[in-house]
Amino acid sequence: MSKLKRKICLLIDQNDHSAYLMFKTLVKSKYFIFDLVIFRKKNRKEIYKFTKLLNKNSRIFVNSFVEKSKKISKYFLKKKIDLAISLAWHNKLKKNFLNHFSLGVINFHPSPLPLNRGCHSAFWGIYNNTNHGSTMHFMDKNWDWGAIIDKLTFPNRDDYFAEYIFKKSRTCSLMLLQKNLKKMRDGNFKNLKKFTKKDLKRSNYNKKNDIKKVTNLNINQTIKVSKLWRLIKATKFGNNGYYINSGKNRYLIRNIIQKQKK
């Protein structure tokens, strides 16, 4: 006898390609009814590629700050949905929204928590020479601090650059989703790992603007070559780079890296 599909809520950043791949995986599984789907307001044109895969009965909202929406709150009074899944949702979800779901809200963070909580995890993983990966966890009122459902980890290497880490960590997120689809459908969340005070002490939380503190160098500043090399690798992503401030001038340094034989 086949098991019943679970009604879920999705929170989606439609601008994130990994979110689209994970969404297609959820649709393909046929384990879920997408009762409520919430998209961010930014770049609404990208929403169509998601909605064309949804059932006509799915209720769709476009709202970046869900806890402030009276319409969404009223919807939860009519419908009981016990599980939500965040697909690259960037805004922090407050307690009053999290409390709508008796099972919780699942998130995929692109680093092995408790390492590199917050923003720019690929950058900080390279810059601080830590492990990389992805963590499937429940969300709570703190950033990236809820109970862990599953985790994938891979070590840092000298020839890993930010763009590669960014892509590989999101591939790990997709793998975690695929591995735990039945667990989510059945609401079977056992043996969760909760963080300890020891974990909190060794964890680092990075705000969005923290990256500016280490990517802006002054001309009179002294820096070790090993640290500069990590900075170069950590900013090797698209048109990103680091800055050198010299007098009244500020220079953006973008690097071309070619591996050579010794």
C-alpha positions in Angstrom: 0.0 0.0 0.0 1.5 3.3 -1.1 1.9 6.0 1.6 0.0 9.2 1.5 1.7 12.3 0.2 2.6 14.9 2.7 1.4 18.5 2.4 4.2 20.9 2.7 5.1 24.6 2.4 8.0 25.7 0.2 10.0 28.9 0.6 11.9 29.5 -2.6 14.4 32.0 -3.9 13.6 31.7 -7.5 16.9 33.4 -8.5 19.0 30.5 -7.2 19.7 27.7 -9.7 20.3 25.1 -6.9 16.8 25.9 -5.5 15.4 25.1 -8.9 17.2 21.7 -9.1 16.1 20.9 -5.6 12.5 21.9 -6.4 12.5 19.6 -9.4 13.7 16.7 -7.2 10.8 17.3 -4.8 8.3 17.3 -7.7 9.8 14.2 -9.3 9.6 12.2 -6.1 5.8 12.5 -6.1 5.9 12.3 -2.3 4.5 15.8 -1.6 1.6 18.1 -2.1 2.8 21.6 -2.5 0.0 23.2 -0.6 1.6 26.6 -0.1 4.6 28.0 -2.1 6.2 31.3 -1.3 8.6 33.2 -3.6 10.7 36.2 -2.9 9.7 39.5 -4.5 13.1 40.0 -6.3 13.0 39.2 -10.0 9.5 37.8 -10.4 10.1 36.7 -14.0 12.0 33.7 -12.7 8.9 32.4 -10.9 7.2 30.9 -14.0 9.7 28.1 -14.4 8.6 26.9 -11.0 4.9 27.5 -11.2 4.6 25.6 -14.5 5.6 22.4 -12.6 3.0 23.0 -9.8 -0.5 21.7 -9.4 -3.2 24.2 -10.0 -4.4 23.8 -6.4 -1.1 25.1 -5.0 -1.5 28.5 -3.3 1.2 30.9 -4.3 2.4 34.0 -2.5 5.1 36.4 -3.4 6.5 37.9 -0.2 10.1 38.3 1.0 9.1 38.8 4.7 6.6 36.1 5.4 6.1 36.7 9.1 4.7 40.2 8.3 2.1 39.0 5.9 -1.5 38.9 7.3 -2.6 36.9 4.3 -0.1 34.2 4.9 -1.0 34.1 8.6 -4.7 33.8 7.8 -3.9 30.9 5.4 -2.3 28.9 8.2 -5.5 29.3 10.3 -7.5 27.5 7.5 -4.8 25.0 6.5 -2.7 22.7 8.7 0.7 22.2 7.2 3.2 20.5 9.6 6.4 20.8 7.5 8.1 23.5 5.4 11.2 23.4 3.3 13.5 26.3 2.6 15.2 26.3 -0.8 17.9 29.0 -0.7 15.6 31.4 1.3 17.9 34.3 2.3 15.8 36.1 4.9 15.8 35.0 8.5 12.5 33.4 9.5 11.2 34.6 12.8 9.7 32.5 15.6 6.1 33.4 14.9 6.4 31.9 11.4 8.4 28.8 12.4 5.7 28.0 15.0 3.2 27.4 12.2 4.8 24.0 11.5 4.7 21.2 14.2 7.5 19.2 12.5 9.5 22.3 11.6 11.2 24.1 8.8 14.0 22.4 7.0 16.9 24.3 5.6 20.1 23.3 3.6 23.1 25.3 4.7 26.1 25.1 2.3 28.7 24.3 4.9 29.2 21.5 7.6 27.6 23.2 10.6 28.6 24.4 13.1 31.4 25.7 10.8 30.9 28.8 8.8 27.4 29.8 9.8 25.8 32.8 8.1 26.9 34.3 4.8 29.7 33.5 2.3 30.4 30.1 3.6 32.6 29.1 0.6 34.8 32.2 1.1 35.2 31.7 4.9 35.9 27.9 4.5 38.8 28.7 2.2 40.0 31.8 4.0 40.0 30.0 7.4 41.1 26.6 5.9 38.2 24.6 7.3 36.2 21.7 5.9 33.4 22.3 3.4 30.1 20.6 2.7 26.4 21.0 3.4 24.0 20.5 6.4 20.4 19.6 6.3 18.9 21.0 9.5 15.8 22.4 11.1 15.6 26.1 11.5 15.1 27.9 14.8 15.2 31.5 16.0 19.0 31.6 15.7 20.9 31.6 12.4 22.0 28.1 11.2 21.6 26.6 14.7 18.7 24.1 14.6 18.9 20.4 15.0 20.9 18.6 12.3 19.1 15.9 10.2 22.0 15.0 8.0 25.4 16.4 6.8 28.0 15.9 4.1 31.6 17.1 4.6 34.7 17.3 2.3 38.1 18.7 3.2 39.7 21.9 2.0 42.5 21.5 -0.6 45.1 23.8 -1.9 43.7 23.8 -5.4 40.1 24.5 -4.4 38.7 28.0 -5.4 35.5 29.7 -4.2 33.5 29.0 -7.4 34.2 25.3 -7.2 33.3 25.2 -3.4 30.1 27.1 -4.0 29.0 24.7 -6.7 30.1 21.5 -4.9 28.5 22.5 -1.6 25.2 23.0 -3.3 25.6 19.6 -5.1 26.0 18.2 -1.6 22.7 19.9 -0.6 20.9 18.2 -3.5 22.4 14.9 -2.5 21.2 15.3 1.1 17.7 16.1 -0.2 17.6 13.1 -2.4 18.8 10.8 0.4 16.2 12.1 2.9 13.1 12.4 0.7 11.3 9.4 2.3 12.2 10.7 5.8 10.5 14.0 5.0 7.5 12.4 3.5 7.0 10.1 6.5 7.9 12.8 9.1 10.4 10.4 10.5 13.1 12.6 12.1 15.0 10.5 14.6 18.5 10.7 16.0 18.8 14.5 15.4 22.0 16.1 16.5 21.6 19.1 18.6 24.4 21.7 19.1 26.2 21.9 22.4 27.9 24.8 24.2 31.2 23.3 23.0 29.9 23.5 19.4 28.9 27.1 19.9 32.4 28.0 21.1 34.1 26.6 18.1 31.6 27.9 15.6 31.8 31.1 13.7 29.0 33.2 12.4 29.6 35.5 9.5 27.4 38.5 8.8 27.0 39.7 5.2 29.4 42.6 5.6 32.1 40.8 7.5 33.8 39.8 4.2 34.7 43.5 3.6 36.9 43.5 6.7 39.3 41.0 5.2 39.0 41.8 1.4 40.1 45.4 1.9 43.9 45.7 2.3 45.9 48.9 3.0 49.1 49.6 1.1 51.1 49.7 4.3 49.6 46.5 5.6 51.8 43.4 6.1 50.3 40.0 5.1 51.7 36.5 5.0 51.9 34.9 1.6 49.9 31.9 2.9 47.1 34.2 4.0 47.2 36.2 0.7 47.0 32.9 -1.2 43.9 31.9 0.8 42.4 35.3 0.1 43.1 35.0 -3.6 41.4 31.5 -3.8 38.5 32.7 -1.6 37.7 35.6 -4.0 38.1 33.6 -7.2 34.5 33.6 -8.2 33.1 35.4 -11.2 34.1 39.1 -11.2 34.9 39.1 -7.5 38.3 40.0 -6.1 39.9 41.8 -3.2 40.8 45.5 -2.8 44.0 47.5 -2.1 43.7 51.0 -0.7 46.6 53.2 -1.7 46.4 56.8 -0.7 43.2 58.3 -2.2 42.8 55.4 -4.6 41.1 52.0 -4.2 42.0 49.1 -6.6 40.1 46.0 -7.3 42.4 43.0 -7.9 41.0 40.1 -9.9 43.3 37.1 -10.4 44.0 34.8 -13.3 45.2 31.5 -11.8 47.0 28.9 -13.9 48.5 25.8 -12.3 52.1 25.2 -13.4 54.5 22.3 -13.2 57.4 22.8 -10.8 
